[in-house]
Amino acid sequence: MTEVDTTTLDALVARLERAADQLRTGDLSPDAAAGLVEDCASLASQASAELERMARAAQQEPIPGQDSLL
């Protein structure tokens, strides 16, 4: 089985974690917090798409020990 490149997913997770930290501080104005929440929704959507892409790629790889007969 090949090594999975999680660079994109890791970057999205890091951005979500930073945004969560900002929201937890309570230092943002309501408008800024609302904008950050919208950004988080977008990042979560991107992360979901990346996970889906990774899952599809993993399905295309043959299971170890299951070689093609032809």
C-alpha positions in Angstrom: 0.0 0.0 0.0 1.4 3.4 -0.9 1.9 6.3 1.5 -1.0 8.7 1.5 -0.2 12.4 1.0 -2.1 14.2 3.7 -0.4 17.6 3.2 -3.6 19.4 2.0 -5.7 17.8 4.7 -3.1 18.7 7.4 -3.1 22.3 6.2 -6.9 22.5 6.3 -7.0 21.0 9.8 -4.3 23.5 11.0 -6.3 26.4 9.7 -9.5 25.1 11.4 -7.6 24.7 14.7 -6.3 28.3 14.5 -9.8 29.6 13.7 -11.2 27.6 16.7 -8.5 29.1 18.9 -9.5 32.6 17.8 -13.1 31.9 18.4 -12.4 30.6 21.9 -10.6 33.7 23.0 -13.8 35.7 22.7 -11.7 38.7 21.5 -13.5 39.0 18.1 -16.3 41.3 17.3 -19.6 39.5 16.5 -19.2 40.4 12.8 -15.6 39.1 12.8 -16.7 35.9 14.6 -19.5 35.4 12.1 -17.0 35.8 9.2 -14.6 33.3 10.8 -17.4 30.8 11.3 -18.2 31.1 7.6 -14.6 30.6 6.8 -14.6 27.5 9.0 -17.6 26.1 7.1 -15.7 26.6 3.9 -12.6 24.9 5.3 -14.6 22.0 6.6 -16.2 21.6 3.2 -12.7 21.5 1.6 -11.5 19.0 4.1 -14.5 16.8 3.4 -13.8 16.9 -0.3 -10.1 16.1 0.3 -11.1 13.1 2.5 -13.5 11.9 -0.2 -10.7 12.2 -2.8 -8.3 10.3 -0.6 -11.0 7.5 0.0 -11.6 7.2 -3.8 -7.8 6.9 -4.4 -7.5 4.2 -1.7 -10.3 2.2 -3.3 -8.4 2.1 -6.6 -5.4 0.5 -5.0 -5.4 -3.3 -4.9 -5.6 -4.9 -1.5 -2.3 -6.3 -0.5 -2.0 -10.0 -1.5 -4.8 -9.7 -4.1 -2.9 -9.6 -7.3 -4.6 -9.4 -10.7 -5.1 -12.8 -12.4 -4.7 -11.3 -15.9 
